[in-house]
Amino acid sequence: MIRFRLKELIAEKEFQEDRRITLEEVSRETGIHRTTLSKIANQKGYVTNTDVLDRLCFYFGVPVGGIAEHLSPSELSE
C-alpha cells in the first residue's frame, strides 16, 4: 500500500515557516482541489495521479519519495 505523507509535510512546513498552513492554502498554491488534498491526507489507499504528485513535490520542495512511501502488508498490521 502507498501511504501519503501530506499531513507530515504540512506540519514540517508550518514549523519551518512558523505559521499555520491549511489545506485551502495548499489547494490555492498548487491548483489541487481541497477535497482531493483531504482524501490524500485522510483516506487509506487513496489513488491519485502523477500530476498531483508533481504539484505537491514542487510545493513542498521534495522528491516523490518525500510525498509517498510504500508499506508492506506486515507494516500495515503493526
N, C-alpha and C positions, 0 to 999 in steps of 0.2 A: 504494500500500500504506500502511496505517496502522501506525505504529511507536509502541509504548507506551514511556513514559519512567520506568517503575516503579523500575528499579534506580537511575537518577539521582536520583529523588525521595527514595528511601530514603537514599542517600548524603548528599544535602543536609540531610535531617532529622537524620541521625546527626551531621553536622558542627555544625549549629546547636545541638543539644541535648547535644553532647559525650558521646554514649553509643552503644552498638550497638543497632540495630533489626533484628529478624528478621522474616521473612515470617509466622512464627507470631504475633508481636505485632500486625502489621498485620491479620492474619486475625481475631484476637481483638477488636481495636478496631473493625473495620469490619463484621464479620459475613460477610466473604467467605471462602469455603473456601480453605485454604492451597494446595491443588492448583490452584485457579483462579488464584491470585496467581502461582504458579510458572509456569504456562502463559503468563500475560500477560508476565512478565518474560523468559521464555526461548524461547518459540515464535514464530518468524516467521509473520506472517499470522494469529495467533490472533484469533478473533471472540468478542466479549463483548457484554453488553447495557448499556443506559443506567443501570440500577440500580447495576451495579458501578461504572461511571464516576462516577456521582453520589456514591457512598460514598467512592471514592478522592479525588475533588475535595474533599469535606468533610474527610477525614482529613488531607490534605496542605495544605489551605487554598489551593488553586489553581483557576483555571478549567479547563474541559475541555481547552483548548489546552495546558495545562501537563501533562496526563496523556498525551496522544497527539498525534502530528504526522503529517501526510500527506507521504509521499515519492513523488516522481515516478519513473517507470521509469528515467530517466537517473541519479537519485540512488542507486538500488538497485545499479547496476552499478559505482559508484565504490568 
